């Protein structure tokens, strides 16, 4: 059956109620991240040199590593790696001299008055890395507060990603700015939300500092007593921007940071790889859109690992295009055979039209594909720059046929990480 006939049949079956199962993709990405960290730790014990990988999932372009994730997820995804340092020398390991109690005392001393209760922490002896959190009350409502310490390559992708503001039209934050400090450190101050679709009023404000020697300090605060699923206790988090800045630049964190192992510098990446398998999802998406002959200017782009996006603007309104690539069991999560057509090579294809978010007016066109080897590629185009915002044009910038070409491009032959 020709693709146009398959597409028409799929659209008739799908109807207007479509919303991509992004939760399944997110869950699969988080599970994959945990497995990768576990394998990384095992390889380090055996003497392998591995760099830190951060897994970004579909639609989760929020304020960075320290925003909008619970402590368990933060620990799994952001655990500091160990391995040979510069010039191949073996780095020293943590002595564990900075305890959880000392980190709690540091946080209490740096908060501007008020009371810190329910404090929890990990010292430098913990393999997940030092971290401290608690519930802060300045008399105007309780707020969850946390600080995480990590060593990174100061010139690497992780350091850059955590200190650069993303596209506001896509991420939907209230405010973000970056600063270059006198000592060469980079600082990002971000005001966003616990959930990108703002289904609850929980706000998360954060500050992330990366120093020239590779210290990374991230502090986050909420306008609720817990990060998720707690009632909002105040309009805004308690610490003003300058107070968050003071919290992360404090030298009180330096003993713990100095006690962490050094990390291997990230390997330089090729600037112009030709194969899709050698690109992250965002770069590959940009390459494919250009290859389709689309003349619409790309006004914003980004992504990490298996998730990426571009924003197109032809003068008639911005349009977000989003891609997610997953491999194996993770890729199969949430993909059912219902309403899918099967190509001669065994690839399952679903074309879908509907609203991006229930109760919102932004339109989403998607092509979801699953190959026999478990490789899943999902591409979506929206008639707005933010799936949770308002439409900016009558229809998405890319047609379903173009999305079909991107999703079935032959170069998607391994996971991007």
Residue pairs with C-beta under 8 A, 6 or more apart in sequence:
1 341
3 401
3 404
6 341
6 349
6 351
7 351
7 400
7 401
7 404
9 341
10 339
10 340
10 341
10 349
10 350
10 351
10 352
11 351
11 352
11 353
11 400
13 339
14 339
14 350
14 351
14 352
14 353
14 354
15 354
16 353
16 354
16 355
17 354
17 355
18 352
18 353
18 354
18 355
18 364
18 366
19 354
19 355
19 356
19 357
19 358
19 364
20 58
20 352
20 364
20 366
20 368
20 378
20 380
21 334
22 58
22 59
23 334
24 333
24 334
25 57
25 58
25 324
25 326
25 333
25 334
25 378
26 57
26 58
26 59
26 60
27 333
28 326
28 329
28 330
28 331
28 333
28 334
29 55
29 56
29 57
29 58
29 306
29 307
29 326
29 330
30 55
30 57
30 73
30 76
30 77
31 330
32 55
32 326
32 330
33 53
33 55
33 76
33 77
34 76
36 53
36 55
36 417
37 76
37 77
37 79
40 50
40 53
40 79
40 81
41 79
41 127
43 50
44 50
44 81
44 82
44 83
48 83
49 83
49 84
49 264
50 81
50 83
50 264
51 81
51 83
51 153
51 156
51 263
51 264
51 266
51 267
52 78
52 79
52 80
52 81
52 152
52 158
52 263
53 305
53 417
54 65
54 77
54 78
54 158
54 161
54 304
54 305
55 77
55 304
55 305
55 306
55 417
56 303
56 304
56 305
56 306
56 307
57 307
57 324
58 307
58 322
58 324
58 378
59 196
59 307
59 322
59 387
60 196
60 307
61 166
61 167
61 170
61 171
61 196
61 302
61 303
61 309
62 68
62 171
62 173
62 192
62 193
62 196
63 166
63 171
63 173
63 176
63 190
63 192
63 204
63 206
64 161
64 162
64 188
64 190
64 206
64 208
64 218
65 74
65 77
65 78
65 158
65 161
65 162
65 208
65 218
66 74
66 146
66 148
66 162
66 206
66 208
66 218
66 219
66 220
67 190
67 192
67 204
67 206
67 220
68 192
68 193
68 194
68 195
68 204
68 227
69 77
69 227
70 227
70 228
71 131
71 133
71 146
71 227
74 131
74 148
75 128
75 129
75 131
76 128
78 129
78 148
78 150
79 127
79 128
79 129
80 129
80 150
80 151
80 152
80 260
80 261
80 263
81 263
81 264
82 91
82 93
82 261
82 263
83 91
83 263
83 264
84 90
84 91
84 264
85 91
85 262
85 263
85 264
86 262
86 264
86 265
91 261
91 262
91 263
92 261
92 262
93 261
94 124
94 125
94 259
94 260
94 261
95 124
95 259
96 123
96 124
96 125
96 259
97 124
97 255
97 259
98 123
98 124
98 130
98 255
98 256
98 259
99 123
99 125
100 120
100 121
100 122
100 123
100 126
100 132
101 121
101 123
102 123
102 255
102 256
103 121
103 122
103 123
103 130
103 131
103 132
103 147
103 256
104 116
104 119
104 121
104 132
104 134
106 132
106 250
106 252
106 253
107 116
107 119
107 121
107 132
107 134
107 145
107 147
108 116
108 119
109 252
110 246
110 247
110 250
110 252
111 136
111 145
111 239
111 247
112 138
112 239
112 243
113 138
114 136
114 137
114 138
114 139
114 238
115 136
115 137
116 134
116 135
116 136
116 137
116 145
117 134
117 135
117 137
118 134
118 135
119 132
119 133
119 134
120 132
120 133
120 134
121 130
121 131
121 132
121 133
122 128
122 129
122 130
122 131
122 132
123 130
123 256
124 130
124 256
124 259
124 260
129 148
129 149
129 150
129 260
130 148
130 149
130 256
130 260
131 146
131 147
131 148
131 149
132 146
132 147
133 144
133 145
133 146
133 147
134 144
134 145
134 146
135 142
135 143
135 144
135 145
135 225
135 226
136 142
136 143
136 144
136 145
136 221
136 238
137 143
138 238
140 234
140 238
141 223
141 233
141 234
141 238
142 224
142 225
142 233
142 234
143 221
143 222
143 223
143 224
143 225
143 233
143 234
143 237
143 238
144 221
144 222
144 224
144 225
144 226
144 227
144 230
145 219
145 220
145 221
145 222
145 239
146 219
146 220
146 221
146 227
147 217
147 218
147 219
147 247
147 248
147 253
148 217
148 218
149 215
149 216
149 217
149 253
149 256
149 257
149 260
150 216
150 217
150 218
150 260
151 214
151 215
151 216
151 257
151 260
151 261
151 262
151 263
152 158
152 159
152 210
152 214
152 216
152 263
153 159
153 214
153 263
153 264
153 265
153 266
154 210
154 211
154 212
154 213
154 214
155 265
155 266
156 265
156 266
157 266
157 269
158 266
159 186
159 210
159 214
159 216
161 304
162 188
162 208
162 210
162 216
162 218
163 178
163 186
163 187
163 188
163 208
163 209
163 210
164 178
164 188
165 176
165 177
165 178
165 188
165 190
166 173
166 176
166 302
167 300
167 302
167 311
167 385
168 176
169 300
169 311
169 318
169 385
169 386
169 389
170 300
170 302
170 309
170 311
170 320
170 385
170 386
171 192
171 196
172 192
172 193
172 196
172 198
172 386
172 388
172 389
173 190
173 191
173 192
173 193
174 191
174 192
174 193
174 203
175 189
175 190
175 191
176 188
176 189
176 190
176 191
176 192
177 188
177 189
178 186
178 187
178 188
178 189
179 186
179 187
179 188
179 189
180 186
180 187
181 187
181 249
183 211
183 212
184 211
184 212
185 209
185 210
185 211
185 212
185 249
186 209
186 210
187 207
187 208
187 209
187 210
187 245
187 248
187 249
188 206
188 207
188 208
189 206
189 207
189 241
189 244
189 245
190 205
190 206
190 207
190 208
191 203
191 205
191 241
192 203
192 204
192 205
192 206
193 202
193 203
193 204
194 200
194 202
194 203
194 204
194 222
194 227
194 228
195 202
196 388
197 357
197 387
197 388
198 388
200 232
201 223
201 232
202 222
202 223
202 224
202 227
202 228
202 230
202 232
203 222
203 223
203 236
203 237
204 220
204 221
204 222
204 227
204 237
205 220
205 221
205 222
205 236
205 237
205 239
205 241
205 244
206 218
206 219
206 220
206 221
206 244
207 218
207 219
207 241
207 244
207 245
207 247
207 248
208 216
208 217
208 218
208 219
208 248
209 215
209 216
209 217
209 218
209 248
209 249
210 216
214 262
214 263
215 253
215 254
215 257
217 248
217 249
217 253
217 257
218 248
219 244
219 247
219 248
221 237
221 238
221 239
221 244
222 237
223 232
223 233
223 234
223 235
223 236
223 237
224 230
224 231
224 232
224 233
225 233
239 247
270 278
273 279
273 283
275 411
276 284
276 287
276 288
276 409
276 411
276 412
276 413
277 411
277 412
277 413
277 414
277 416
279 287
279 416
280 303
280 304
280 305
280 306
280 308
280 416
281 303
281 304
281 305
281 306
281 307
281 308
281 323
281 324
281 325
281 416
282 301
282 302
282 303
282 304
282 307
282 308
282 309
282 310
282 323
283 303
283 308
284 308
284 323
284 411
284 412
284 416
285 301
285 303
285 308
285 309
285 310
285 321
285 323
285 379
285 406
286 298
286 301
286 308
286 310
288 405
288 406
288 409
289 298
289 310
289 312
289 321
289 398
289 406
292 402
292 405
292 406
294 312
294 397
294 398
294 402
295 314
296 312
296 313
296 314
296 319
296 397
297 312
297 313
297 314
298 310
298 311
298 312
299 311
299 312
299 313
299 318
300 309
300 310
300 311
300 385
301 308
301 309
301 310
301 311
302 308
302 309
303 309
303 323
305 416
305 417
306 324
306 325
306 326
306 415
306 416
306 417
307 322
307 323
307 324
307 325
308 322
308 323
309 320
309 321
309 322
309 323
310 320
310 321
311 318
311 319
311 320
311 321
311 385
312 318
312 319
312 321
312 397
312 398
313 319
314 397
316 393
316 394
317 383
317 384
317 391
317 392
317 393
318 384
318 385
318 392
318 393
319 381
319 382
319 383
319 384
319 385
319 392
319 393
319 396
319 397
319 398
320 381
320 382
320 384
320 385
320 386
320 387
321 379
321 380
321 381
321 382
321 396
321 397
321 398
322 379
322 380
322 381
322 382
323 377
323 378
323 379
323 380
323 406
324 376
324 377
324 378
325 375
325 376
325 377
325 378
325 412
325 415
325 416
326 333
326 375
326 376
326 415
327 373
327 374
327 375
327 376
327 414
327 415
328 374
328 415
329 374
330 376
331 370
331 374
331 375
331 376
332 370
332 374
332 376
335 348
335 350
335 368
335 370
335 376
337 348
339 350
340 348
340 349
340 350
340 370
341 348
341 349
341 350
342 348
342 349
343 349
343 408
345 371
345 372
346 371
346 372
347 369
347 370
347 371
347 372
347 408
348 369
348 370
349 367
349 368
349 369
349 404
349 407
349 408
350 366
350 367
350 368
350 369
351 366
351 367
351 400
351 403
351 404
352 364
352 365
352 366
352 367
352 368
353 363
353 364
353 365
353 366
353 400
354 363
354 364
355 361
355 362
355 363
355 364
356 362
356 363
356 364
356 380
356 382
356 384
356 387
356 388
357 387
357 388
360 387
360 388
360 389
360 390
361 390
361 391
362 382
362 383
362 384
362 386
362 387
362 388
362 389
362 390
362 391
363 382
363 383
363 384
363 391
363 395
363 396
364 380
364 381
364 382
364 387
364 396
365 380
365 381
365 382
365 395
365 396
365 398
365 399
365 400
365 403
366 378
366 379
366 380
366 381
366 403
367 378
367 379
367 400
367 403
367 404
367 406
367 407
367 408
368 376
368 377
368 378
368 407
369 376
369 377
369 378
369 407
369 408
370 376
371 412
375 412
375 413
375 414
375 415
377 406
377 407
377 408
377 412
378 407
379 403
379 406
379 407
380 403
381 396
381 397
381 398
381 402
381 403
382 396
383 391
383 392
383 393
383 394
383 395
383 396
384 390
384 391
384 392
384 393
385 392
398 406
